[in-house]
């Protein structure tokens, strides 16, 4: 058994930021498709514009939130959780 006693904040922030970016991209595409369908069914011309904006801004927002939460989460883990609980035990082969 190995114990994780330190997590690099920037490394975790980069990984979660990238994960958030792609999650935002997927949700933006889904929202864009949904709004396009809604426009064709209901005739609301604003829906397509919002869908395109969602494809642009969702990845940025999700990525930023992922980056910040990863950095803060790693800091909390390193400074609070590890000293009190001893870290996460993992088994490596």
C-alpha positions, 0 to 999 in steps of 0.5 A, a space after each residue: 500500500 502506498 499513501 498519497 500525502 501531497 497533491 500538486 495544486 497546479 497539476 490537479 487544477 490543470 487536469 480538472 480545468 481540462 475536464 471541465 472544458 470538455 464537459 462544457 463543450 459537450 453541454 454547450 453542443 447539447 444545449 445548442 442542438 436542443 435550442 435549434 430544435 426548439 427554434 424549429 418547433 416554436 419559431 423562436 429566433 433567439 434560440 440559435 444565437 443562445 446556442 452558439 454563445 453556449 458553445 463558446 462560453 460553456 467550455 470557458 466557464 466550466 474550465 475556469 470552475 474546474 481549474 479553481 476547484 482543483 486548485 482549492 481542493 488540492 490545497 484543502 487536501 494538502 493542508 487539512 485532510 492529510 495532517 488529520 487523516 493521513 492521506 489516501 491509501 492506494 495499491 500499485 502493481 
